[in-house]
């Protein structure tokens, strides 16, 4: 075990940024389940480096980015971020042995994130160096989501590679304390008020629940994450996006929202979209958490899935435009609606595209559209994690992977059992693959997806491709 001493150019205390406020509330709602918000990350060591030079590079990152030397605390005036000018980070050193070093690093990163951060006294990152034959090969991290989002992690990866090459980086000019200050000045308050009004227009009269049916006896564990790896999914989404001149995110969102609406037995899907919120040039390379949730509404058209994708694209743009707000003001509005309607609307359905690029550059050749369906024979589904108490009814995540489409779905099994979650993922794939070769009427979606409305009892037509390897 080693210590890395670090120092920066300033210290200070400031209110939380809007992005930090969103995560602060989530941390306190989740309690022990806040480990869901930990961000595991691996930085490979490029070239033949010794341990000293690797730790020196880590020291540079800690000095550059104030969020990595920040603690968070509640005060009578509200939660604050406290930036330390200097300090020490403890780093474990782990020998990979006969295992692949990156695999060991990935496992270590996951393990480091399984303990909740003590945000008031602990730096928002944990680190281990994986060595093989005495030479460092990778760094394994767990970051608190209060300090980083996935765009920030990609910035750290780019800087890490550049620093190892010996490049001089320009100073990191914009930091979370700067962001917190500017969010108190116009036009930010007006922007927040506009977003709150939009959310209010949806929540004031919309459904109070994600699903109409009451909870059933939950499975054990109650909250599970089902994953799917599908080259067919990625190939179809990429081709449809090119055909319809939209992003693959819009295509995947449309398919997930359609399946969710079908299972809920409603003509409308209401979901929260995790949005990067980095339209301001100053935040594009800021290491901090800027992500916020947008409110997405999709009224299923009576025509076909192509029209649904176009409607989803428009709906996503509306959600993104209204995803920059003070979470404390947003929560006050939701509580006011709760007092008027008897309780707050349940918004525990989410979609998150974690990819940094909207394509899959490593996809294998797939041949003509008619052949893509054969790729679905190799699709794999599996249970990846169990999350105690995360409170999500349905949470779709598109995972970064170059060579295959990875889509996961966290469900509360009191509302959607595991086999329904698997059927929903298979249904997303089936819908996209079918849309490649024919127009899919919305009336045909249950048959194409192999799943219909769920009311607490199993009522599926059997997931498409039943019998594939799990």
C-alpha positions as CSV (number, residue, x, y, z in Angstrom):
1,X,0.0,0.0,0.0
2,X,1.4,3.4,-1.0
3,X,0.4,7.0,-0.6
4,X,0.3,9.7,-3.3
5,X,0.7,13.2,-2.0
6,X,-1.0,15.8,-4.2
7,X,-1.4,19.6,-4.3
8,X,-3.5,22.0,-6.3
9,X,-3.6,25.7,-6.9
10,X,-6.5,26.6,-4.6
11,X,-8.9,25.4,-2.0
12,X,-12.3,26.6,-1.0
13,X,-15.9,26.0,-0.1
14,X,-19.0,26.5,-2.3
15,X,-22.6,25.4,-2.7
16,X,-23.2,22.3,-4.8
17,X,-23.6,22.5,-8.5
18,X,-26.9,21.5,-9.9
19,X,-25.5,18.2,-11.1
20,X,-24.1,17.6,-7.6
21,X,-27.4,18.5,-6.0
22,X,-29.1,15.8,-8.0
23,X,-26.7,13.2,-6.9
24,X,-26.7,14.5,-3.3
25,X,-30.4,13.8,-3.1
26,X,-30.0,10.4,-4.7
27,X,-27.3,9.4,-2.3
28,X,-29.5,10.2,0.7
29,X,-32.5,8.5,-0.8
30,X,-30.6,5.3,-1.5
31,X,-28.8,5.0,1.8
32,X,-26.8,1.8,1.8
33,X,-27.8,1.3,-1.8
34,X,-25.9,4.4,-2.9
35,X,-23.1,2.1,-4.1
36,X,-25.2,1.9,-7.3
37,X,-23.9,5.5,-7.9
38,X,-20.2,4.4,-7.6
39,X,-18.4,4.7,-10.9
40,X,-15.9,1.9,-11.5
41,X,-13.2,2.8,-14.1
42,X,-10.0,1.4,-15.4
43,X,-7.0,3.3,-16.9
44,X,-4.6,1.1,-18.8
45,X,-0.9,1.9,-18.4
46,X,0.3,2.5,-22.0
47,X,3.9,1.6,-22.7
48,X,6.5,0.3,-20.3
49,X,6.3,2.5,-17.3
50,X,7.7,2.1,-13.8
51,X,5.5,2.5,-10.7
52,X,7.0,5.9,-9.8
53,X,6.1,7.5,-13.2
54,X,2.6,6.0,-13.1
55,X,1.9,7.5,-9.6
56,X,3.4,10.8,-10.7
57,X,0.9,10.9,-13.5
58,X,-1.9,10.1,-11.1
59,X,-0.6,13.0,-8.9
60,X,-0.9,15.4,-11.8
61,X,-4.6,14.4,-12.3
62,X,-5.4,15.0,-8.7
63,X,-3.8,18.4,-8.8
64,X,-5.5,19.4,-12.0
65,X,-9.1,18.6,-11.0
66,X,-10.6,20.0,-7.9
67,X,-13.5,17.5,-7.9
68,X,-11.0,14.7,-7.1
69,X,-9.9,16.4,-3.9
70,X,-13.4,17.5,-2.7
71,X,-15.4,16.3,0.2
72,X,-19.1,17.1,0.6
73,X,-21.0,18.0,3.8
74,X,-24.3,19.1,5.1
75,X,-24.4,22.6,6.8
76,X,-27.2,24.7,8.2
77,X,-27.0,26.7,4.9
78,X,-27.3,23.6,2.8
79,X,-24.9,21.0,1.4
80,X,-21.5,22.3,0.3
81,X,-18.4,21.1,-1.6
82,X,-15.1,21.6,0.2
83,X,-12.0,21.6,-2.0
84,X,-8.7,20.7,-0.4
85,X,-5.5,22.3,-1.7
86,X,-3.4,19.2,-0.8
87,X,-3.6,15.8,0.8
88,X,-2.8,12.2,0.3
89,X,-4.5,9.3,-1.5
90,X,-3.9,5.7,-0.4
91,X,-3.2,3.4,-3.3
92,X,-3.2,-0.4,-3.1
93,X,-0.8,-2.4,-5.2
94,X,-2.1,-5.8,-6.5
95,X,-0.1,-8.4,-8.4
96,X,-2.1,-9.9,-11.3
97,X,-0.3,-13.2,-11.3
98,X,-1.4,-15.4,-14.1
99,X,-4.6,-13.5,-14.8
100,X,-5.0,-10.9,-17.5
101,X,-4.1,-7.6,-15.9
102,X,-7.1,-5.7,-17.3
103,X,-9.5,-8.3,-16.1
104,X,-8.0,-8.1,-12.6
105,X,-8.3,-4.3,-12.8
106,X,-12.0,-4.5,-13.8
107,X,-12.7,-6.8,-10.9
108,X,-10.9,-4.6,-8.5
109,X,-12.7,-1.5,-9.7
110,X,-16.0,-3.2,-9.0
111,X,-14.9,-4.3,-5.6
112,X,-13.7,-0.8,-4.7
113,X,-17.2,0.6,-5.4
114,X,-19.1,-1.8,-3.2
115,X,-18.5,0.2,-0.1
116,X,-20.4,3.5,0.2
117,X,-18.3,6.7,0.3
118,X,-18.1,8.7,3.5
119,X,-18.5,11.9,1.5
120,X,-17.9,14.3,4.5
121,X,-14.4,12.9,5.2
122,X,-13.3,10.7,2.3
123,X,-11.9,11.7,-1.0
124,X,-14.4,10.8,-3.8
125,X,-12.1,8.1,-5.4
126,X,-10.4,4.9,-4.4
127,X,-7.5,3.5,-6.4
128,X,-5.4,0.3,-6.9
129,X,-2.5,-0.3,-9.2
130,X,-2.4,-3.7,-10.9
131,X,1.2,-4.9,-11.5
132,X,2.4,-7.9,-13.5
133,X,6.0,-9.0,-13.0
134,X,6.5,-5.9,-10.9
135,X,5.5,-3.5,-13.7
136,X,2.3,-1.4,-13.5
137,X,-0.2,-2.4,-16.2
138,X,-3.5,-0.7,-15.1
139,X,-5.1,1.5,-12.5
140,X,-8.5,0.4,-11.0
141,X,-10.7,3.2,-9.7
142,X,-14.0,3.6,-8.0
143,X,-15.3,7.2,-8.1
144,X,-18.2,8.8,-6.3
145,X,-20.8,10.1,-8.8
146,X,-20.7,13.4,-6.8
147,X,-17.3,14.0,-8.3
148,X,-17.6,12.6,-11.8
149,X,-20.0,11.6,-14.5
150,X,-19.2,9.4,-17.5
151,X,-18.2,12.3,-19.7
152,X,-15.7,13.3,-17.0
153,X,-14.3,9.8,-16.8
154,X,-13.7,9.9,-20.6
155,X,-11.9,13.3,-20.1
156,X,-9.7,11.7,-17.4
157,X,-8.9,8.8,-19.8
158,X,-7.9,11.2,-22.6
159,X,-5.7,13.2,-20.3
160,X,-4.2,10.1,-18.7
161,X,-3.0,8.8,-22.2
162,X,-1.6,12.3,-23.1
163,X,0.3,12.6,-19.8
164,X,1.8,9.2,-20.2
165,X,3.0,10.3,-23.6
166,X,4.7,13.2,-21.9
167,X,2.4,15.9,-23.3
168,X,2.0,19.2,-21.6
169,X,-1.7,19.9,-20.9
170,X,-3.3,23.4,-20.7
171,X,-4.6,24.3,-17.2
172,X,-8.0,22.9,-16.3
173,X,-9.7,26.3,-16.3
174,X,-13.3,25.4,-15.3
175,X,-14.0,23.6,-12.0
176,X,-17.1,22.7,-10.1
177,X,-16.8,25.7,-7.8
178,X,-16.8,27.9,-10.8
179,X,-19.9,26.1,-12.1
180,X,-21.7,26.5,-8.8
181,X,-21.0,30.3,-8.9
182,X,-22.3,30.8,-12.4
183,X,-25.4,28.8,-11.8
184,X,-26.5,31.5,-9.3
185,X,-26.5,34.2,-12.0
186,X,-28.7,34.7,-15.0
187,X,-29.5,33.2,-17.4
188,X,-29.3,30.0,-15.2
189,X,-32.2,30.8,-12.8
190,X,-34.4,31.6,-15.8
191,X,-33.4,28.4,-17.5
192,X,-34.2,26.4,-14.3
193,X,-37.6,28.1,-14.0
194,X,-38.4,27.2,-17.7
195,X,-37.5,23.5,-17.1
196,X,-39.5,23.4,-13.9
197,X,-42.6,24.7,-15.8
198,X,-42.2,22.0,-18.5
199,X,-42.0,19.2,-15.9
200,X,-45.0,20.7,-14.1
201,X,-47.0,20.7,-17.3
202,X,-46.4,16.9,-17.6
203,X,-46.7,15.9,-13.9
204,X,-49.7,18.0,-13.0
205,X,-52.2,15.7,-14.8
206,X,-50.1,12.6,-15.8
207,X,-50.3,9.1,-14.3
208,X,-49.2,8.9,-10.7
209,X,-47.6,5.5,-11.2
210,X,-45.3,3.8,-13.8
211,X,-47.6,0.8,-13.8
212,X,-51.3,0.5,-13.1
213,X,-51.1,-2.9,-11.4
214,X,-50.3,-3.2,-7.7
215,X,-47.0,-4.8,-6.5
216,X,-46.8,-8.6,-6.3
217,X,-44.6,-10.7,-4.0
218,X,-41.1,-9.7,-5.0
219,X,-38.4,-12.1,-6.0
220,X,-35.2,-12.5,-4.0
221,X,-33.3,-10.4,-4.6
222,X,-36.0,-7.8,-5.3
223,X,-34.0,-5.4,-7.6
224,X,-32.1,-7.2,-10.4
225,X,-30.3,-6.1,-13.5
226,X,-30.7,-8.2,-16.6
227,X,-28.2,-7.7,-19.4
228,X,-28.2,-8.5,-23.1
229,X,-25.3,-8.7,-25.6
230,X,-26.5,-8.5,-29.1
231,X,-24.7,-7.8,-32.4
232,X,-28.1,-7.8,-34.1
233,X,-29.4,-5.0,-31.8
234,X,-26.4,-2.8,-32.6
235,X,-26.4,-3.5,-36.3
236,X,-30.1,-2.8,-36.7
237,X,-30.0,0.3,-34.6
238,X,-27.1,1.7,-36.6
239,X,-28.7,1.0,-39.9
240,X,-32.1,2.4,-38.9
241,X,-30.5,5.5,-37.6
242,X,-28.7,6.1,-40.9
243,X,-31.9,5.3,-42.9
244,X,-34.1,7.7,-40.8
245,X,-31.4,10.3,-40.3
246,X,-31.3,10.4,-36.5
247,X,-29.0,9.2,-33.7
248,X,-28.8,5.6,-32.6
249,X,-29.8,6.9,-29.1
250,X,-33.1,8.0,-30.5
251,X,-33.7,4.7,-32.2
252,X,-32.9,2.7,-29.0
253,X,-34.9,5.1,-26.9
254,X,-37.9,4.7,-29.1
255,X,-37.7,0.9,-28.9
256,X,-37.3,0.8,-25.2
257,X,-40.1,3.3,-24.6
258,X,-42.4,1.3,-27.0
259,X,-41.7,-1.9,-25.1
260,X,-42.3,-0.2,-21.7
261,X,-45.6,1.3,-23.0
262,X,-46.6,-2.1,-24.3
263,X,-45.9,-3.9,-21.0
264,X,-47.7,-1.1,-19.0
265,X,-50.7,-1.3,-21.4
266,X,-50.6,2.4,-22.1
267,X,-50.4,4.5,-25.2
268,X,-47.9,6.8,-23.5
269,X,-44.4,6.3,-22.1
270,X,-43.0,8.7,-19.5
271,X,-39.4,8.2,-18.6
272,X,-36.4,10.2,-17.2
273,X,-33.5,10.5,-19.6
274,X,-30.0,10.9,-18.2
275,X,-28.5,13.8,-20.1
276,X,-24.9,14.9,-20.2
277,X,-25.8,18.7,-20.1
278,X,-22.4,19.8,-21.5
279,X,-23.7,22.3,-24.1
280,X,-21.7,25.1,-22.4
281,X,-18.2,25.0,-23.8
282,X,-16.7,25.6,-20.4
283,X,-18.1,22.4,-19.0
284,X,-17.2,20.1,-21.9
285,X,-13.8,19.1,-20.4
286,X,-14.7,19.9,-16.7
287,X,-14.1,16.9,-14.5
288,X,-17.3,17.0,-12.4
289,X,-20.8,15.8,-12.5
290,X,-23.0,17.8,-14.9
291,X,-25.5,15.1,-15.8
292,X,-29.2,15.7,-15.0
293,X,-32.4,14.0,-15.8
294,X,-34.7,15.1,-18.6
295,X,-38.4,14.2,-18.7
296,X,-39.3,12.3,-21.8
297,X,-42.8,11.8,-23.0
298,X,-43.7,9.5,-26.0
299,X,-47.3,9.2,-27.2
300,X,-47.3,6.2,-29.4
301,X,-48.5,7.1,-32.9
302,X,-51.2,5.0,-34.5
303,X,-49.0,4.4,-37.6
304,X,-45.7,2.5,-37.6
305,X,-42.4,2.2,-35.7
306,X,-40.7,4.6,-38.1
307,X,-43.1,7.3,-37.0
308,X,-42.5,6.3,-33.4
309,X,-38.8,6.8,-33.8
310,X,-39.3,10.3,-35.3
311,X,-41.6,11.1,-32.4
312,X,-39.1,9.8,-29.9
313,X,-36.4,11.9,-31.5
314,X,-38.5,15.1,-31.1
315,X,-39.5,14.1,-27.5
316,X,-35.8,13.6,-26.6
317,X,-34.9,17.0,-27.9
318,X,-37.6,18.5,-25.7
319,X,-36.4,16.6,-22.7
320,X,-32.8,17.7,-23.3
321,X,-33.8,21.4,-23.6
322,X,-35.5,21.1,-20.2
323,X,-32.9,19.1,-18.3
324,X,-30.9,22.0,-16.8
325,X,-32.4,23.1,-13.5
326,X,-31.9,23.5,-9.8
327,X,-32.9,20.0,-8.4
328,X,-33.9,21.7,-5.1
329,X,-36.4,23.9,-7.0
330,X,-37.6,20.9,-9.0
331,X,-38.2,18.8,-5.9
332,X,-40.1,21.7,-4.3
333,X,-42.4,21.7,-7.4
334,X,-42.9,17.9,-7.2
335,X,-43.7,18.1,-3.5
336,X,-46.3,20.8,-4.3
337,X,-47.9,18.5,-6.8
338,X,-47.8,15.7,-4.3
339,X,-49.8,17.9,-1.8
340,X,-52.4,18.7,-4.4
341,X,-52.7,15.2,-5.8
342,X,-52.3,13.2,-2.6
343,X,-48.7,12.0,-3.5
344,X,-45.9,12.7,-5.8
345,X,-45.9,11.2,-9.3
346,X,-43.8,8.1,-9.6
347,X,-41.0,8.7,-12.2
348,X,-39.0,5.5,-11.6
349,X,-38.6,4.6,-15.2
350,X,-35.3,5.7,-16.8
351,X,-33.2,5.5,-20.0
352,X,-29.4,6.1,-20.0
353,X,-27.1,5.9,-23.0
354,X,-23.6,5.7,-21.5
355,X,-21.8,5.6,-24.8
356,X,-19.5,8.5,-25.7
357,X,-20.0,7.9,-29.4
358,X,-23.2,6.9,-31.1
359,X,-21.9,3.9,-33.1
360,X,-20.2,0.6,-32.6
361,X,-16.9,0.8,-34.5
362,X,-16.0,-2.8,-33.9
363,X,-19.1,-4.5,-35.2
364,X,-18.5,-7.5,-37.4
365,X,-19.8,-7.5,-41.0
366,X,-23.4,-8.5,-41.0
367,X,-24.4,-8.7,-44.7
368,X,-27.7,-7.5,-46.1
369,X,-30.6,-6.5,-43.8
370,X,-32.2,-9.9,-44.3
371,X,-29.3,-11.6,-42.6
372,X,-29.3,-9.5,-39.4
373,X,-32.0,-11.7,-37.9
374,X,-29.6,-14.6,-38.0
375,X,-27.3,-12.7,-35.7
376,X,-30.0,-12.7,-33.1
377,X,-29.4,-16.5,-32.7
378,X,-26.2,-15.6,-30.9
379,X,-27.7,-13.0,-28.5
380,X,-27.0,-13.7,-24.9
381,X,-29.0,-12.6,-21.9
382,X,-27.9,-12.9,-18.2
383,X,-28.5,-11.5,-14.8
384,X,-25.6,-9.1,-14.1
385,X,-26.3,-7.6,-10.6
386,X,-28.6,-7.4,-7.7
387,X,-29.2,-3.9,-6.2
388,X,-30.9,-3.7,-2.8
389,X,-33.3,-0.9,-2.6
390,X,-32.5,1.2,-5.7
391,X,-36.2,2.1,-6.1
392,X,-36.2,1.8,-9.9
393,X,-39.3,0.2,-11.6
394,X,-37.5,0.0,-14.9
395,X,-34.1,1.4,-15.9
396,X,-32.7,0.8,-19.4
397,X,-28.9,1.4,-19.9
398,X,-27.0,1.3,-23.1
399,X,-23.5,0.3,-22.1
400,X,-20.3,1.3,-24.0
401,X,-19.0,-1.6,-26.1
402,X,-17.3,-1.4,-29.5
403,X,-18.0,-4.9,-30.8
404,X,-21.6,-5.6,-29.7
405,X,-24.7,-3.9,-28.5
406,X,-25.0,-4.1,-24.7
407,X,-28.4,-3.2,-23.2
408,X,-29.4,-3.8,-19.6
409,X,-32.6,-3.4,-17.7
410,X,-32.9,-3.0,-13.9
411,X,-36.3,-3.9,-12.6
412,X,-38.2,-4.0,-9.4
413,X,-39.5,-7.6,-9.4
414,X,-42.5,-6.6,-7.3
415,X,-43.7,-5.0,-10.6
416,X,-41.8,-6.8,-13.3
417,X,-40.4,-10.3,-12.7
418,X,-37.1,-11.3,-14.1
419,X,-38.5,-13.3,-17.0
420,X,-40.5,-10.2,-18.1
421,X,-37.4,-8.1,-18.0
422,X,-35.6,-10.6,-20.2
423,X,-38.6,-10.6,-22.6
424,X,-38.5,-6.8,-22.7
425,X,-34.9,-6.8,-23.8
426,X,-35.5,-9.5,-26.4
427,X,-38.5,-7.5,-27.5
428,X,-36.4,-4.4,-28.1
429,X,-34.0,-6.4,-30.2
430,X,-36.8,-8.1,-32.2
431,X,-38.5,-4.8,-32.9
432,X,-35.4,-3.2,-34.3
433,X,-34.4,-6.3,-36.4
434,X,-37.9,-6.6,-37.9
435,X,-38.0,-2.8,-38.7
436,X,-34.9,-3.3,-40.9
437,X,-36.8,-5.4,-43.5
438,X,-40.4,-4.2,-43.2
439,X,-42.7,-1.5,-41.9
440,X,-43.9,-2.5,-38.5
441,X,-47.4,-1.2,-37.7
442,X,-47.7,-0.3,-34.0
443,X,-50.7,-2.6,-33.7
444,X,-48.2,-5.5,-34.5
445,X,-45.7,-4.5,-31.8
446,X,-46.9,-7.1,-29.2
447,X,-46.7,-9.9,-31.7
448,X,-43.3,-8.8,-33.0
449,X,-41.9,-8.3,-29.5
450,X,-43.5,-11.4,-28.1
451,X,-44.8,-9.5,-25.1
452,X,-48.1,-7.8,-24.2
453,X,-49.5,-5.9,-21.2
454,X,-48.4,-7.2,-17.8
455,X,-50.8,-6.9,-14.8
456,X,-48.9,-8.9,-12.2
457,X,-49.5,-12.2,-14.0
458,X,-47.4,-13.7,-16.8
459,X,-49.1,-12.7,-20.0
460,X,-46.4,-12.9,-22.7
461,X,-46.5,-14.5,-26.1
462,X,-43.1,-16.0,-25.3
463,X,-40.0,-13.9,-25.8
464,X,-38.7,-13.8,-29.4
465,X,-36.0,-16.4,-30.0
466,X,-36.9,-18.4,-27.0
467,X,-34.5,-21.2,-26.5
468,X,-31.3,-19.1,-27.3
469,X,-28.3,-19.6,-25.1
470,X,-28.4,-17.6,-21.9
